[in-house]
Amino acid sequence: MEQRIKPFDQHLLNSILDNDYAALLICNKRYVIKAVSIDPVVSSNLLLGEEIENILPPELLNNTQRRAIVKLPKLGVDKEFVLSTHKLTAGESFADQILTLQTLPNLNLATPAFKDAVKDYKETILQNSPIFIYVLDYQQQIFSEGLNNYSKLLGYSKDEIMGMPNGVYSFIHPDDLSVVEEQERQLRHSEDRTVVPAEFRLQHKSGEWFWIQVHSTIYSRDSDGEPLIEIGSIHKMDKDHEAELALQQKDKYYRTLVENSYDCILMYDKNGIVTYISPSVTRVTGYTDEDLLGKTLEGFVYEDDREDASVNLRYVAENPGASSVVERRIRHKNGDILWIESRLANHLDDPDIQGVTINFHVITGRKESEEKIHRLANFDSLTGLANRNLLQSCLLRDIENCQAKESALAFMYIDLDRFKQINDTLGHATGDDLLVAVTEFMKKCIRSGDTLARVGGDEFAVILPNIETDEAQAVAERLLRYLKSPIKVGTHRVQTSASIGISMFPDHSDNAEDLFRFADMAMYSAKAERNQVQFYKRKYSQQESKRRMIEKKLKVAIAERHLHLFYQPRVDIHTGKIRSVEALCRWDDEESGSIPPNIFIPIAEETGLIHELSQLVMEMVCQQLVDWHNTGIDVPIAFNLSVKDLKYFDLVHNLRDTINHYGVSGNMLEVEITESAAMTDVINTVKVLKQLKQFGIKLSIDDFGKGYSSLAYLSQLPVDNLKIDKYFVSRLSPNFKDHMVNLNIIRTIISLAQSLGLNTVAEGIETPNQYNTLKSLGCHMGQGIFFYHPMPATQLSKLLHREARLARNTINQ
């Protein structure tokens, strides 16, 4: 074995033992790791494990002297000793130094009687405290050093031990194997040179069991951190170990109580005068005995808490057996404010105590964490306003107060208009700055008793207690006037507006949840016109009930496949031939009749049903492709995906599985997404569309021209077609004043598509004029009632068959 640790130098030990001493201490760099003592004042238990700095005076700690007279007050020892240090050569042993404590001489050192006493002490220690050092090879499970002493201890020869199947572990009591395993586990995970103690039984060759005490440390590890070499000491314990264990357990019990009790202890008498403070009080608060003993605690307590503290201190002192647990603030001697948790208990009737005890520990960190958690739970991190959680609590409180006063309350819901466009065009940082600027203004528009909260991205709410309807209207209009004006945000001047809905207590409801919901409904009504204020009306509840009814029915309709598809052909503008068809979802409810897509699709998006609806549409489209193919018709079908579909993690996986299940080719499918959906999250959109493109699916941007596409982003999208929004097509007629503007917009879109290598599809063509204009501008395809109305699959099948026959006849001619 390459690494060896030499035992202690025998000359050094002899030189130490040649002198009179009360105790011998073996130390590492920080702690006493072994102690042998014959003086009960400095017992082995008192010294073992003690930090060296609590024993050595400064002149020995800094190595300026080797010997000094000490009293050891930190150990509670008042007796004087001569303390000597004996440094060991670095790397020669697991220990760093040996300390000796000698009783101050009170007899002539030259007398034979004194020398005989020294010799007797030395022989007593050597005979009754056998201790030796070992070096353990983990792989061989044999001591490379100390095996000779180990064999003597056990009554075996070295060869017999080396021949044992488990080496030096062969003699451990079966009941104590867990103790040894736990020690080795701690050693394995400890830092190097950490000493781990253990006590267990070994069996002598005679069959007798005896206890040993082992202190071990890891000296060397392999590249994986597993121990290679262990160094330690073995000490045979000749005392009654069972009694010792009982004492240790009792000591551990009381030590556990102390370690888990409050850190600091104060005591005051029946007059409120401090009679005792523990050393930890000084360490934690800075106050010494001179600062507190013989005085009251008033100067100790934080000024704002003194009155409450005085009442509490007096109550406990005046009531025998009383106790109290409180949290309050105190002043550190340096002026800092500390939060403490304290337990007061009246022991004035106990003759051994005769006082009121205060156990306390500092909880400043906990209070700061609680405050942080409270802010996170109740306040918006950007604006510092109350969040939805705190808003609900404040609304309940204010309703209760207004009920008691028989006064009215207004709940105002505010939504900023065009905020998403500002975020998208100027960036989120500017959007955040705008929210902060709006917040600061709104604070100036409300009274001190009102509550302003941020309840969503660009949504705010205000509680106005003790206010009438006309006053609430005036506050709302004042907000609208400001928000309509340009607001300076950084280097930008941003113009926005707001939509405000208001519900009133008690006119509309005395329930907080209803007031919140009614104001939200009124806000959505105001948003239809923008920059408006609307008070809640009963018809909004009817609309909400209708929406909820549609939502419930839609779930059933999707699950039971009650929806169906209509198809509208796309026509080549120059030849009039059908190039593809667009699938349009339709819903005919038995009770309500036909429910238009502009009603049920937004509800599907709001409720998350859109994923199930899109999946159903994909399946119906694939089934229709199969049915048409079986009758000799092969025409691509386009269908729409929403912005929420693009963010759905399973979209691509589901579409792939659907295509494979029906056995259709991806090039017979076309996916349409709106321009606004494509621009919502460009990075994700590009990723998803590229994955769809790998299946051969064609891609179209629907409603192009309504959004705010960046050309840089548009060039990244792997699309095939741009669909010109029908709004521009509808205004091509000279009857519209802006028809030339729309004509130029369409011309620009077609030119842009050509530059990007994309085809164009005009939606909503209804008149010959629109058709001829688009044809002259070079638009590729058209869609609208000028060509064909949306129709069911059976009707379209006949049309496609007729067109196929005409094509065949033309070829045959």
N, C-alpha and C positions, 0 to 999 in steps of 0.2 A: 504494500500500500504506500502510495507516494507521500501522502500527507500524514505527518505524525505530530503529536503534541507531547512534549516531555513532561514528566511529573515534576513536582516541586523539588527544588534543589535541597538535598539533605543538609548541607552545611547551613543553609539559610534557616531551615526549621530548627536545627540544633541551636543556632545563635539566638533564635527567638525564645526557645524554651529554656535556655540557660538563665533567663531573667525571671524575676518574680512578676506575675501578672494575675489580674482578676478575670480577664477575658481575652480570647483570641478571635479575630474576625477575618474571614476570607472574603474579599470584595472584588466585584467587577468594576467597571468604570463608574457605575451609578449606585449600586445597591450592595448590602451585606448579603452574601449568598450562603455563608455558613458561619455559625457562631458557637464557640465553646466557652463556657463560663463556669467559674466556681464561686462567683460572688452573687448572692441573690438580689443585690441591689440592681445589677445589670445582668439580668437573666438572659439566656439564649433566646427565649421567646420575645423578649423586649427588643433585642438587637437584630434578630433575623428579619431580613427584607427591608430594613430601614434605609432611607436614602443617606448617602455618605455626607451630603452637605448639611444634614441635621446633626452629624457627629463631629466633623472636622471644623476647627476654627479657621478663620480666613488665612492665617499664616501657614497652615498645613494644606489648605485647599489650593493655594497658589504656589505651593512647593518652595516657599522662601525658607521654611524651617522643616525639620523632620520630627520635632518633638515639642509638646506643649502640655501645660496643666489645664484640664478642662473640668467642667461641672455637668455638661449635657442637659441644660435646662429644657431643650426642645423634646427630650425624652422623659421629662418630669423627674430627673435625677439631680439631687443637690450635692451629692458626695463628690469630692475632688479626686481625679485620677491623673496619672501621667500617661498621655496618649502618644504613641509612636507609630510612624508609617514606615513600611518596608516595601518599596516599589519592586515589582517583578519585571523581568526582561520581556519586552513585547514579543508575542508569538511563541514564547517558551511554555506558556501555560494558559488554561482557560481563564485564570484570575488575573486581575490587574495589580492588586496590592494586598498586603496583609497588615492589619492594624492590631496593636496590642494595647490593652488598658491595664495600667499598674496602679495599685493603691499607693497613695502618697506615703513614703516611708515614715514610720514613727518609732523605728528601732535602728540600732547600729547595723548597717549593711554588712559590716565585716564580722559580725558575731557568728559563731557556728550555728547557733539556734536559728538565725534567719536563713542561712544557707540550707539547713536541713528542711526548713519549711518550704523553701522553693523547690527542693528536690521532691518533697512529698506531694506538692501540688502537681508537679509535672507528671509524676508516676500515676497519680490519681486520674488525671485527664487522659493519659495514654491508655490506661487499662480500662477505664469505664466509658470512653467515648471513641470507639473504633471508627475511623473515617478514612476512606481512601478514594483516590481519583481513578477513573477508568476512561478508556477511549474505546468506543464500540464501532466495529465495522458492520454496517447495516446488511451488507450482502452475505457475509460469513456468519453473522449473529454471534460473534466471538469478540471478547475484549482483546485489543492489540496492546493495551496497557492496563494494568490492574488485575490481570487474570490470576496472578499468584495470590494476591490478597483475597480475591473472590473465592478461590479454591479453599483457602484456609477457613474463610467464613463458613463455607458449606461442608467442610470435612472431606471433600473430594480432591483427587489429584488433578493437575492441569490437563493431563491426557484424558482422564475420564470425562471432564467437562467438554473438551474439544470433540469427543466421540459421541456426545449426546445429539439426538436428531434435531433438537431445536436450540442447540448451543446454550448460551447463558439464560435463555428463556425457559429452559426445561424444568426449572425448580419453582416456578411461580404457582401459587395456590390457584386452583381452577376458578374460585369465586372472585379472585382479584384480577383475572385476565382483562376484564372490562376496564379496570382502573389503568392498567398499563396501556391498553389500546387508546383510551381517551388521552393519556399523556402524550402518546406518539402522534395522535391526531392534532393536538394542540401544537406540538413541536413542528409537525409538517407544515402547518399554516402560519407559524410564527415568523417574526423577523429574526435574522441571524443574531446570535448572542443573547436571545431572550431565554431566561432560565425558567423552566417549568418543573414544579415539584410533584412528587407522588409518594404515597405510602402504601406498601403492600407486603404480603407474606412470602417467604421462601421456605423450602423444606431442607433441613439438614440431612446429611447422609444417615444419621441415626433415626430419622423419621420425624423428628421434632420440627414444629413450625415456629418461625420467629418473624418479627416485623423489621422492615428496613425503611429508611427514608432516603429517597433519591432526588437529587437536583440535577437536571439535565439541560443541555443546550445543543443546538445543531451548529457544527463547525464548518461543514462542507456539504455542498449539494451538487447534483449533476446538472446538465444543461436544461433539463425539464423542471428543475427546482426540487427534485426528490432528494431526501437526505442520503448522504454517503457516510458521514462520520458524525457521531454523537459523543460529546464529552460531558462527564458529570461526576458527582460524588455519591458514595454509598455510605450510609451511617446505620449501624445496627442499633435498634431501639430496645433497650433492656427494661423499660418501664412497663407498667400495666397499660397496654395500648387501648384496651376496651374502655377503661376509665378516661384515658386521654381523648378517645373519640367522642365520648359523651360530653367532655368539656369543650371540645372543638365544635360539636354540634350546637351546644348551648351558646358558645361564643359567636358562632355563625348566625344563630337566631337573633341575638341582640345586635350584632353588627349589621344584619339585614334591616332590622328595625331602624337603626340609626341612619344607615345609608339611604333609606327610603323616606326618612322624615324630612321636615323642613330644614333648610340650610342654617338658618340663624335663630338664635334664642335670646330673648330679652325677658327680664322679670321686673315687675314694679310692685310696690306695696299698696296698702289700702288707701294711702294718700296720693297715689299716682307718681311716687318718686321711684326712679329706676334704681334697682339694687344689684342687678347683674346683667352683663352682656357677654355672649360667647365670643371667642376670637374671630369667628366667621363674620360677626357683625361689623367689625373693623375692616375686614378684608372686602366685604361687599359694599359697605356704605361709606367707609373712610373715617367714621367716628370712632374715637378711642374711649377708654374708660374715663379719662379726664373730661371728655366732652359730654358724656351721658350720665355717669353715675352720680346720684344725689340730685338729679334734675328731673323735670317732667319731660314728656315726649312731644310737647308742642312744637319745638324748633325742629324736630325730626320729621314732622308730617308736612306735606305740601300745603301751601296756604289755603287753597280752595277746598281742601278736604279736612281742615282742622276742626271745624265745628262738628261735623258728622263723626270724626274720629274721637273727639272728646266725649260725646254722648255715648259712644260704643265702649270706650275705655272705662267710663264711670259705671255704666250698666253692669259690665262683667264683674267689676270690683265690688259692687254693692250687693250682688246676688250669689250666695254660696253655691258652688257646684255649677255655676253658669259657664257657658262657652259660646263662642261666636267665630264664624269664618267669614272674612271680608276681603275684598280687593280694594286697594286704595293706593294713592301716590305718596311717595316720600321724597325728601331732598337729599341727594348725595352731598357729602361735605364739600365737593367741588362745584356744587350748584346744579348738577344734572338732576333731572326728574326721573325717578324709577317707579315702575308699577310693582307692587308686591301683593302676594296672596298670603294672608296671615290667619293663624288660628289662636284665639285667645281662650284661656281656661283658668278658672278661679281655683287656686290651691291654697288660699289663705288659711283654711282650717287644717291643712296638713302640716304637722309640726316639723317635718323634714324639709318643707319647701317654704311655706309661709309667704306666698306671693301669688301674683297673677302672671302666668307665663304667656309669652307671645312667640310662637314658632312661625317664621316666615321665610319665603324665598322670593327671588326676583322673577317677575313674569313679564318684564318689558318686551322681550322678544315675542312672547305669545300675544300680548296685547297689540303689538304692531302688526303681527300676522293676522289677528282677528280683524283689525281695522282695514287691512289690505283686502281680506276676503269680503268684508262688509262692502267695501267700495266696488270690488269686482262684481258682487252679487246685486248691487243696488244702483250703481252709477255707470254711465256711458264713458268709456275710456277716452274717446275723442273730444267730446264737448264738456264733459264733467257734469252733464245733466242727469237727472233721475232716469233710470231705465224703466222698462215695462213692469218689472217686478215691484220696484218701489212706487211706481205710479199707481198700481192697483191698491197698495196699502194706503197711500195718501187719499185716493178716491173714496175708499171705505170710511176713512177717518172723517173726511170733509162732509160726506153724506150724513154721517151720524150727527155731526155738529149742526148742520143745516136743518136736520129734522128737529133737533132740540130748540133751535131758534125760529123754526117755522119760516125759513128763508129759502130762496131758490139757489140753484147751482148750475153752471154751464160747463159742459165737457166739450172741448174743442179738439178736433182731429185735423192736422195740417199735413198736406202732401205737396212737396215741391214739384213743379212742372218742369219737364225737360232736363231733369237732373242726370238721367242716364246718358243723354246725348252730351252733356257737359263733361261727364266722366270719360266718355269714349273719345271725345275730340281733344280735350285739354289735359286729360290725365287724371288719375285718382288723387294725386297730391293737390291739384287745384280744386277738385271736388271736395276734399276734406277741408281745405281752407274756406271754401264757400259755406260749408255747414257750420264752421266755427263762427264766421262772420254773421250768418243768419241767427245763430244762437245768441250772440252778444246783443243784436238788435232786439230780439224778442224778449230778452230779459228786461229791456228798458220799457217795453210796452205793457208789462204786467205789474200787478201790485205785489207788495212784499209777502202777502199771505197766499198768493197763488202758487201753483206748482207747474213748472215747465219740464217736460220730459222728452227724450228722444226714444221712439219706440221702434224704429226701423232704419234702413239705410238713409232715406230722405223723408222720413215721416216723423212728425212731432205731435205732442199732445199737450194741452193746457187745461188745468182744473181751475175754474174761476168760482170760488164759493161766495155766497152772499151777493149775488148779482142778478139783475133782471135781464130779460131777453134783449131789449134795446141796447143796454150797456154792452152785452156780449157781442151784439152785432157791430157796435162801434169799435171794439177792440179788434175784431176780425178784419174790418175794413181798413183800419190803420195798418195792420200787418200786410194786407194786400197792396196798399199804396206803396209801401216801402219795397216790398219784394218785386214789384213791377219795374222799379227803377234799377238801372245798372249798378252793380255792386263791385267795388274795386277789390280784387283778389290777387295779391302779388302783382305781377306785371300785366294782368288781364283785367278787363272790365266785363263782368259777366251779367247777363240779363236773364232773369228767370221769373217765375210767377208761382202762385200757390193755389191749391184748391182746398177749401176749408169746409168741414162738416161739423155741425153743432147739435148736441142733444141736451135737453134741459131736465133737471130734477126740480120738482116732482112731476112736471107736466108729461114727460115722455115715459119715465119709469123711476122707481125708487131703488132699482137694483143696479149695482155697479157694472156687472157684466153686460146688462142690457144697454146702459148708457154708452159703454165703450163700443158695442156692436152697432148701435143706432147712429152714433157719430161717424163711424166708419162707412156705413151705408150712405149717409148724407154727403160725405166727402166724395165717394165714387160718383154720386149724382152731380156734384159740382164739377168734377173732373171732366165730365162730358163736354162742358163748355170752356173749362179752364179759367183760372183767375176769378173764381166765383166763391160766394159763401152760400151754403144751403143749410137750413135747419131740417132736422129729421121730420119726415112725414110718414103717416101710417102705410102709405102705398109702398114704401121701401121694404117694409116687413113682408108685404105680399110678394114683392119681387124676390126677396130672399127665400121665402118659403117655396116659391116656384122653382128657384134655382136648386134648392136642396132636393126637391121632388125629382127634378131631372137627373140630378147626380145619382140618386138611388136607382132610378129606372135604367140609367146608362150602365151601371154595374151589371144589372141583370141582362140587359141587351147584349153586352159584350160577351158575358159568360155563356149565354145561350145562342149567340151568333144570330141575333135578330136584325143586325145591320146588313146592308147590301151595297153593291157598287153600281154606279152609272158610269158611262164612258163617253168622253167627248173627243172626237178625232182632231188630230193636228194635220194640217194640209200644207203641202208644198205650194207656196203662193204662185209660183210660175207655171206649175203643171196641173194643179188642182188635185193631185193624188194624195191619198191618206198615207202619211209616213209613220205615225204612231198614234196612240190614244192615251188620254189621261184618265186615271181612275179617280172618281169622286164618290166619297162615302155618303150614304143616305140612310136616314133612320125614320121609319114609319111606326109610331107607337099606337097600340090598339086604342088607348084611351084619349091621348092627346093629339093623335094624328101625326102629320109630318112635322118633324122637329128639324129645323135647318142647321147646317154645319156651323154657321157663325154663332149658334147658341150652344150646341153640345161640345164642340171642339175646345173652346176656351175653358169650359167646365172640366173637361178631361185633363187639360193642361194644369189647371189649378189644383186638382185633386190627385194627380199622379196616375190617373187612369189612361193617360195618353200612351203609355208604353204597351198596355194590353190592347188598346185600340189599334195602334200602329202594327202590332204583331198580327192581329186579326186581318187587317187590310193586306199585309204581305202574304198571308196564307191564301186569301181570296184571290189576289192577283195571280199568284203562282198556279192555283187551281184553274183559273180562267185560261191561262196560257196553255195548260195541258189540254183543256177541253177544246180550245180553238185548234191547237195543233192536230188533235185527233180528227178534226173535220177538214183539215187542209188549209187552215188559216194560220199564218205566222206574222203577227204584228206586235212590235214592242209596246209595253204598257208602262206609263209613268205614274208614280204615286208620291205623295208628300210625306216628309218627316218634319217634326217640330224641333225647336231649339232644345227642348228637354230630351228628345230622342237622341240628339247628338251627344248629350252628356251622359246618356245611360250606358253604364259600363258593359252591359251584355248585348248591346245593339248589334255589333258586327258578328258576334258568335251566333245570335239568334237568326240573323238574316242568312248566314252561311248554312246553318242547319235546315232552314226552311227551303232554300234552293236545292240542297242535296236531297231532302225528303221528297220533293215533288219532281226532281229530276229535270229542272228547267235550266237553260243556259243564262248566265248572268248578262249576256249582251242583249237579251230580250227584255231587260228591266231598265228603268230609268228612275233615279231618285231626284226629287225636287226639294230644295230648301230655300226659304226666303232669304233675301239679302240681309235683313236684320239678324236672322238666326246665324247666318254664316259669319257675321262680324261680331257676334257676342263674345266668342272665345276663339279667335282666329287660329291659335296654335292647336287647340283641340280639334277644331273643324278640319284643318288641313290633315291632321293625323287620321281622323275617322274617314274622310273622303278618299284618302290614298288607299286605305284598307278596302273600302268598297270598290275602288277602281281595280284592285287586284282580281276581283271576281268578274271583271268585264262589264260592270254596271256603268251606264252613262249617267252623267250628273248635270243638273240644271240649277241655275240661280233664278228663283221665282221672284216676281214683283220687283224686278230690277229698276232702279231709278228712284225708288221711295226712300231708300236708306242712305247711308253716308259712307260708302265703301272707299277705302283707300286703294289707289291703283296698285300700290306696292303689295297690299294684302291680296287684292283680286288676282294678281299675276301668280300668286303662290297656290291658288285653289285649282285643283285638277279637274275643272269642269269642262263640259262640252257645249252647253247652250246658255245663253242669256235670254230670259223671258221678259219682254218689255211690259211694264205694268199697264193694266187696262185703263188706268186713269189718263195717261198720256194719249193713248189711242182714242179714248172717248172724246177728247177735246181737239181732234184734228179738223173738225168741221169749222168752216168760216164763221158760223154763228157764234162761236166763242171768241171773246176779245183776245185771249191769250193763245189762239191756235197757232200763231207763228212761233211763239216761245216753245210750245210743245212739239211742233214740227222740228225745231232745231235740237231739242232734247233727244228726240228719237233718232235724228240724223247722227248725233254725237254718239249715242249708245251703239248704233249699228257700226259706225266707224271704229269705235273702241273694240267691239267684238271682232271685227275684221283684223285689227292690229294684233289681237291676242289669239287669232286663229279659231274663234268660236262662232257657232251658228246663232242666229237670233230667231226668237219665236215671239210674235205679237199676240197678246191676249185681248179678248173682248172685242174682236172685229165684228161690227154689226151692220155697216153700210158699205155700198160700193165705193164711196169716196174714200173711206178709211182704207179699204182694200187696195185701191189704185195708188193711193199715196204711199203706202207701205211697200208695194211692189216696185214703185219707181225709186224708192230709197234703197232698195237692195235687201230688204228683209227676206229671210229664207223661208220661214214657215208662219202660218197663221192659225188662230184658234178662236172660235166664237160662233154666234148664231148665224152670222152671214154664211158660214159653211154648214155647220151642223149643231143642233141642240144636244146637250147631254142625253144619253139614251141607255136603256138597259142592254145587257149583253145579247139577248136574243135578237133585238132589233138591229144592233150593230153587226151581228153575225150575218144577217141577210144583206146588209149594205156591203160588207167586206166580200161576201161571196159574189154579189153582183159586180163589184169593181174588179174582182179577179177574173170573172167571165169576160168582161169588156177588155181587160188587158190581154187575155188569151186570144180573143177574136181579132184584136188589133195586130197581134203578132202573126196570126195565121193569114191575115190579109196581105 
